[in-house]
Amino acid sequence: MRAAPIATLNATAAASAGWPEAGGGHRFVAYFIWLVVYGALAGAIYALVALTFVIVYKASRTMNFATGEWVMFGALLTSSGLHGFNLAGAGLAGLLGAILIAALAMAAFATALSRVVLRHMTGRSLMAMIMLTLGLGTLMRGFGPIIFKGRANAIVSPIESDYIEILGLVLPPERLLSAVVATLCIAAVGCFYQYTRTGLALRAIAADPAAASGAGVDVTGHITLSWALAGIVAVVAGVLWSIVSGGGIGTALVGMKVFPIVVIGGLNSIPGCILGAMVIGVADSLASGYLDRLVGSGVSIVVSSLLLLAALWLRPWGLFGERVATRV
């Protein structure tokens, strides 16, 4: 059974999951807890999507505004491999095989992009890099329907069960599974940065590229590696989002959540990415659960924008970001 997207969550969806509509006292608290947990599960997937942005920014200080399109392509490549190579009938093994194919394709695409295009943008202005990634996103969004025309884009959850009850909370199994996988992936990337020599080199580049180069670190090669890693993470994020909310070209819209998340948490902070995603996920869920019935659907987008403006006003470098000192 497929879970409804957070943006369309309402009292009917909550009641179908086992919670009564908010009414008073006990029911109000129960409904509130369910919305918070549901939003946190969505936040875990948002965090994985935003991680593709943070990985690239930490290494190259490039803002990839095509993140949503990368996630979309990752999901579409996986579904194409799943159905094109007849892997759908192989269950979980088939899905993992399709993800591997898509991850290799996205890593190759990211490597080529970094080597052929981005390396020639070194020294260019920040606005030039932003316009480049915006143009890339537009190009991917335009070619997506052409490349994947006539191909199935559905990715079915490997778990076939009804709602799961945990500690009295009734939750969709595919959303719970996706949140767990997203959390494990984020932890794996964090361990990669913390405990491997390559991760140490990437952290050195993020701190001071010139000093890292002077110490013998291949800055260009490691930046290319960070783009390839972002491509792989985008595949996993796209698959998880497709499982819980449906696939297709519309998957690119999840990229709209990335900028509020990284601004709230900090552009170069993985812990900040997680916290920002949880804030956005829970805020979206609460807004959809309480306000959509009063003012109509789409309130969650407004709430995310308001949180973004508040973060830019109160702490523009983010909760975990580094404030840059400027000499005057």
C-alpha positions as CSV (number, residue, x, y, z in Angstrom):
1,M,0.0,0.0,0.0
2,R,1.5,3.4,-1.0
3,A,1.7,6.2,1.5
4,A,0.3,9.6,0.6
5,P,2.8,12.4,0.1
6,I,3.2,14.8,3.0
7,A,1.8,17.6,0.9
8,T,-1.6,15.8,0.7
9,L,-1.7,14.5,4.2
10,N,-5.1,15.3,5.8
11,A,-7.5,14.0,8.4
12,T,-8.8,11.3,6.2
13,A,-5.3,9.9,5.6
14,A,-4.6,10.0,9.3
15,A,-7.9,8.2,10.1
16,S,-7.1,5.5,7.5
17,A,-3.7,5.0,9.2
18,G,-5.4,4.3,12.5
19,W,-5.6,7.7,14.2
20,P,-8.9,9.5,14.8
21,E,-9.4,13.1,13.6
22,A,-8.2,15.7,16.1
23,G,-11.1,16.6,18.3
24,G,-10.1,17.1,21.9
25,G,-7.8,16.1,24.7
26,H,-6.6,12.5,24.0
27,R,-7.5,12.5,20.3
28,F,-5.7,15.8,19.7
29,V,-2.5,14.6,21.3
30,A,-2.6,11.3,19.5
31,Y,-3.1,13.0,16.1
32,F,-0.3,15.5,16.9
33,I,2.2,12.7,17.8
34,W,1.2,10.8,14.6
35,L,1.9,14.0,12.5
36,V,5.2,14.6,14.1
37,V,6.4,11.0,13.6
38,Y,5.1,10.9,10.0
39,G,6.9,14.2,9.3
40,A,10.1,12.9,10.9
41,L,10.0,9.8,8.6
42,A,9.7,12.2,5.6
43,G,12.5,14.3,7.0
44,A,14.8,11.4,6.9
45,I,14.3,11.1,3.1
46,Y,14.6,14.9,2.7
47,A,17.9,14.7,4.5
48,L,19.2,12.2,2.1
49,V,18.1,14.4,-0.8
50,A,19.8,17.4,0.7
51,L,22.9,15.4,1.4
52,T,23.6,15.4,-2.4
53,F,23.7,19.2,-2.2
54,V,26.0,19.2,0.9
55,I,28.5,16.7,-0.5
56,V,29.2,18.8,-3.5
57,Y,29.2,22.1,-1.7
58,K,31.6,20.9,1.0
59,A,34.2,19.9,-1.6
60,S,33.8,22.5,-4.3
61,R,31.7,25.4,-2.9
62,T,29.4,24.8,-5.8
63,M,25.6,25.1,-5.2
64,N,24.0,22.4,-7.3
65,F,20.5,23.7,-8.0
66,A,19.9,20.7,-10.2
67,T,19.6,18.4,-7.2
68,G,15.9,17.6,-7.8
69,E,16.7,16.7,-11.4
70,W,19.5,14.4,-10.3
71,V,17.2,12.7,-7.9
72,M,14.6,12.4,-10.7
73,F,17.1,10.9,-13.1
74,G,18.3,8.4,-10.4
75,A,14.8,7.2,-9.9
76,L,14.0,7.0,-13.6
77,L,17.3,5.1,-14.4
78,T,16.5,2.6,-11.6
79,S,12.9,2.0,-12.8
80,S,14.2,1.7,-16.4
81,G,16.8,-0.9,-15.3
82,L,14.2,-2.7,-13.1
83,H,11.7,-3.1,-16.0
84,G,14.1,-3.0,-19.0
85,F,16.2,-5.9,-17.7
86,N,13.2,-7.8,-16.3
87,L,14.5,-7.4,-12.7
88,A,11.1,-6.5,-11.3
89,G,10.2,-10.2,-10.7
90,A,13.4,-10.8,-8.7
91,G,12.1,-9.0,-5.6
92,L,14.7,-7.2,-3.4
93,A,17.6,-8.6,-5.3
94,G,16.3,-7.2,-8.6
95,L,15.7,-3.8,-7.0
96,L,19.3,-3.8,-5.7
97,G,20.6,-4.7,-9.1
98,A,18.7,-1.9,-10.7
99,I,20.0,0.5,-8.1
100,L,23.5,-0.6,-8.8
101,I,23.1,0.0,-12.6
102,A,21.6,3.4,-12.0
103,A,24.3,4.3,-9.5
104,L,27.0,3.4,-11.9
105,A,25.3,5.5,-14.7
106,M,24.8,8.5,-12.4
107,A,28.4,8.3,-11.1
108,A,29.7,8.2,-14.7
109,F,27.5,11.2,-15.6
110,A,28.7,13.2,-12.6
111,T,32.3,12.3,-13.3
112,A,32.0,13.4,-16.9
113,L,30.3,16.6,-15.8
114,S,33.0,17.5,-13.4
115,R,35.8,16.6,-15.8
116,V,34.5,18.1,-19.0
117,V,32.4,21.1,-17.8
118,L,33.0,22.1,-14.2
119,R,36.8,22.0,-14.1
120,H,36.8,24.8,-16.8
121,M,34.6,26.9,-14.5
122,T,37.3,27.2,-11.8
123,G,37.8,30.8,-10.8
124,R,34.4,31.9,-12.2
125,S,31.9,33.8,-10.1
126,L,29.4,32.1,-7.8
127,M,26.6,33.4,-10.0
128,A,28.1,31.7,-13.1
129,M,28.1,28.4,-11.2
130,I,24.6,28.9,-10.0
131,M,23.4,29.6,-13.6
132,L,25.3,26.6,-14.9
133,T,23.5,24.2,-12.5
134,L,20.1,25.9,-13.1
135,G,20.7,25.4,-16.8
136,L,21.7,21.8,-16.2
137,G,18.5,21.2,-14.2
138,T,16.4,22.7,-17.0
139,L,18.1,20.6,-19.6
140,M,17.6,17.4,-17.6
141,R,14.0,18.2,-16.9
142,G,13.5,18.8,-20.6
143,F,15.2,15.7,-21.8
144,G,13.8,13.4,-19.1
145,P,10.4,12.9,-20.8
146,I,12.2,12.2,-24.2
147,I,14.8,9.8,-22.9
148,F,12.4,7.8,-20.7
149,K,9.3,8.1,-22.9
150,G,7.2,4.9,-22.9
151,R,9.1,3.3,-20.0
152,A,7.6,2.3,-16.8
153,N,8.6,4.5,-13.9
154,A,7.0,2.7,-11.0
155,I,9.2,1.4,-8.2
156,V,7.3,-0.9,-5.9
157,S,8.2,-1.4,-2.2
158,P,9.9,-4.7,-1.5
159,I,7.7,-5.0,1.6
160,E,4.2,-6.3,1.0
161,S,2.3,-5.6,4.1
162,D,-0.4,-3.5,5.6
163,Y,0.2,-0.7,8.1
164,I,2.6,-1.5,10.8
165,E,1.9,-0.6,14.5
166,I,4.9,0.4,16.6
167,L,4.4,1.6,20.2
168,G,0.9,2.4,19.4
169,L,1.7,4.4,16.2
170,V,0.2,3.0,13.0
171,L,2.7,3.7,10.1
172,P,3.0,2.9,6.4
173,P,5.7,0.2,6.1
174,E,7.2,1.7,2.9
175,R,7.7,5.0,4.6
176,L,9.2,3.4,7.6
177,L,11.5,1.3,5.5
178,S,12.6,4.3,3.4
179,A,13.4,6.3,6.5
180,V,15.5,3.5,7.9
181,V,17.4,3.1,4.7
182,A,17.9,6.9,4.3
183,T,19.2,7.0,7.9
184,L,21.7,4.2,7.2
185,C,22.9,5.9,4.0
186,I,23.4,9.2,5.8
187,A,25.3,7.4,8.6
188,A,27.5,5.6,6.0
189,V,28.4,8.9,4.3
190,G,29.2,10.4,7.7
191,C,31.5,7.5,8.5
192,F,33.1,7.8,5.1
193,Y,34.0,11.4,5.8
194,Q,35.1,10.7,9.4
195,Y,37.1,7.5,9.2
196,T,38.6,7.1,5.7
197,R,41.7,8.7,4.2
198,T,39.6,9.9,1.3
199,G,37.0,11.4,3.7
200,L,39.9,13.1,5.5
201,A,41.1,14.6,2.2
202,L,37.7,15.8,1.3
203,R,37.4,17.5,4.8
204,A,40.8,19.1,4.2
205,I,39.7,20.4,0.8
206,A,36.5,21.8,2.4
207,A,38.6,23.6,5.1
208,D,41.3,25.0,2.8
209,P,41.8,23.8,-0.8
210,A,45.1,25.6,-1.2
211,A,46.5,24.1,2.0
212,A,45.2,20.6,1.0
213,S,46.8,20.9,-2.4
214,G,50.1,22.0,-0.8
215,A,49.9,18.9,1.4
216,G,49.8,16.6,-1.7
217,V,46.0,16.1,-2.0
218,D,44.7,15.8,-5.5
219,V,42.0,18.5,-5.2
220,T,40.6,18.1,-8.7
221,G,40.3,14.3,-8.4
222,H,38.7,14.5,-5.0
223,I,36.2,17.1,-6.2
224,T,35.3,14.8,-9.1
225,L,34.9,12.0,-6.5
226,S,32.5,14.1,-4.5
227,W,30.3,14.7,-7.6
228,A,30.3,11.0,-8.3
229,L,29.3,10.3,-4.7
230,A,26.5,12.9,-4.9
231,G,25.2,11.1,-8.0
232,I,25.1,7.7,-6.2
233,V,23.3,9.3,-3.2
234,A,20.8,10.9,-5.6
235,V,19.9,7.5,-7.0
236,V,19.2,6.1,-3.5
237,A,17.2,9.2,-2.6
238,G,15.2,9.0,-5.8
239,V,14.3,5.4,-5.3
240,L,13.2,5.9,-1.7
241,W,11.1,9.0,-2.7
242,S,9.5,7.0,-5.6
243,I,8.6,4.2,-3.3
244,V,6.8,6.4,-0.8
245,S,5.3,9.1,-3.1
246,G,5.4,7.8,-6.7
247,G,7.9,8.2,-9.5
248,G,8.1,10.0,-12.8
249,I,9.2,13.4,-13.9
250,G,7.5,14.9,-10.8
251,T,10.2,13.5,-8.6
252,A,12.2,16.6,-9.4
253,L,9.9,18.7,-7.3
254,V,11.5,17.2,-4.2
255,G,14.4,19.5,-5.0
256,M,12.3,22.4,-3.9
257,K,12.8,21.2,-0.3
258,V,16.6,21.2,-0.5
259,F,17.4,24.9,-0.3
260,P,15.3,25.6,2.8
261,I,16.9,22.5,4.5
262,V,20.5,23.5,3.8
263,V,20.0,27.1,4.6
264,I,18.5,26.2,8.0
265,G,21.1,23.6,8.8
266,G,24.2,25.1,7.1
267,L,25.4,24.7,3.6
268,N,28.4,22.6,4.4
269,S,27.2,20.6,7.5
270,I,25.9,17.1,7.4
271,P,24.4,17.3,11.0
272,G,22.8,20.6,9.9
273,C,21.4,18.9,6.9
274,I,19.8,16.3,9.1
275,L,18.3,18.8,11.5
276,G,17.1,21.1,8.8
277,A,15.4,18.2,7.1
278,M,13.6,17.2,10.3
279,V,12.5,20.7,10.8
280,I,11.1,21.0,7.3
281,G,9.5,17.4,7.4
282,V,7.7,18.0,10.7
283,A,6.6,21.5,9.8
284,D,5.3,20.2,6.4
285,S,3.4,17.4,8.2
286,L,1.9,19.7,10.8
287,A,0.9,22.3,8.3
288,S,-0.7,19.7,6.0
289,G,-2.5,18.0,8.9
290,Y,-3.9,21.1,10.5
291,L,-4.0,23.9,7.9
292,D,-4.8,22.2,4.6
293,R,-8.4,21.7,5.6
294,L,-8.8,25.4,6.5
295,V,-7.0,27.2,3.7
296,G,-6.6,24.5,1.0
297,S,-3.7,22.2,-0.1
298,G,-0.2,23.5,-0.7
299,V,0.3,25.2,2.7
300,S,3.4,23.1,3.4
301,I,5.3,24.9,0.5
302,V,4.4,28.2,2.1
303,V,5.6,27.0,5.5
304,S,8.9,25.9,4.0
305,S,9.4,29.3,2.4
306,L,8.6,31.1,5.6
307,L,11.1,29.0,7.5
308,L,13.7,29.7,4.8
309,L,13.1,33.5,5.2
310,A,13.3,33.3,9.0
311,A,16.6,31.4,8.8
312,L,18.1,33.9,6.3
313,W,17.0,36.8,8.6
314,L,18.0,35.3,12.0
315,R,21.0,33.1,11.1
316,P,21.9,33.2,7.4
317,W,24.9,30.9,7.9
318,G,22.7,28.1,9.3
319,L,22.5,26.4,12.6
320,F,25.6,24.3,12.1
321,G,27.2,26.4,9.3
322,E,30.4,28.4,9.6
323,R,30.2,32.2,9.8
324,V,32.7,33.7,7.4
325,A,34.6,36.7,8.8
326,T,35.3,39.5,6.3
327,R,38.0,42.0,6.6
328,V,37.1,45.6,6.2
